[in-house]
Amino acid sequence: MSMDVLDAIRLRRSVRSYTPMPVDAASVRALLDAAVQAPSARNLQPWSFVVIQDRPWLARIGERAKQAWRDDPHWKGALAFADPGFDIFHGAGTLVVICTRDEGFAPIGDCYLAAENLMLAACGMGLATCPVGLARDVLQAPDLRASLHIPDGERAVLPIVVGHPAGTTPASSRTPPRIHAWLANGA
Ligand SMILES: Cc1cc2nc3c(=O)[nH]c(=O)nc-3n(C[C@H](O)[C@H](O)[C@H](O)COP(=O)(O)O)c2cc1C
């Protein structure tokens, strides 16, 4: 990996357009290795992973998620969920689901740190990512948990698609840091 970490932080985007080129297994392993370098409370490392690179499976999970959102009273009428052309995985051929054990001090936070490591590493490797929170809840369904071998006491926290970016994605805006206080010596 050659990219400076600050460049990766600056250049990472949530990418929603991918080429059909698959992500090779060695790259996926490198991303998982980057993920597990994240800090975790009491070093409990609560994360675990499911990797899906099977297009029919991605389509099945995507359709289940869309169906669930279509039925959700909050989102009823949201056109995208009824659109057969809308792929919640944005055409990516690799999905990494970060899962966690339901115990420990801050398991969800730990997993989000692992997620950011994974996404920055992908950026450094010339790959693109997008977190897909929309797919999280459907992955708690008992049949999907069973198919994906997610054991009892663990659950999906954040699905992230990975792929080769098609085109460029502009940066989304950020507000400057809101700093409530900055207590320095002698101030
Ligand atoms: C927890 C989480 C869930 C997200 N879920 C989705 C999603 O389901 N679909 C999607 O296209 N983007 C999703 N995003 C991406 C955000 O929309 C994106 O991070 C935000 O707009 C800022 O853009 P950037 O990541 O390119 O800087 C998610 C991001 C996070 C952190």
The ligand as an ORCA input file, in Angstrom:
! r2SCAN-3c Opt
* xyz 0 1
  C     -23.549      3.591      9.123
  C     -23.629      4.040      7.692
  C     -24.627      3.526      6.880
  C     -24.688      3.905      5.540
  N     -25.627      3.312      4.733
  C     -25.654      3.610      3.413
  C     -26.550      2.920      2.538
  O     -27.333      2.062      2.936
  N     -26.493      3.216      1.220
  C     -25.616      4.142      0.712
  O     -25.603      4.349     -0.493
  N     -24.762      4.821      1.525
  C     -24.747      4.578      2.847
  N     -23.852      5.206      3.683
  C     -22.911      6.192      3.118
  C     -23.226      7.627      3.526
  O     -24.357      8.072      2.812
  C     -21.973      8.483      3.237
  O     -20.943      8.064      4.096
  C     -22.219      9.981      3.449
  O     -23.164     10.477      2.521
  C     -20.918     10.786      3.283
  O     -20.324     10.536      2.015
  P     -18.855      9.962      1.869
  O     -18.809      8.635      2.578
  O     -18.609      9.822      0.396
  O     -17.914     10.937      2.500
  C     -23.771      4.858      5.019
  C     -22.788      5.383      5.853
  C     -22.699      4.976      7.161
  C     -21.588      5.526      8.021
*
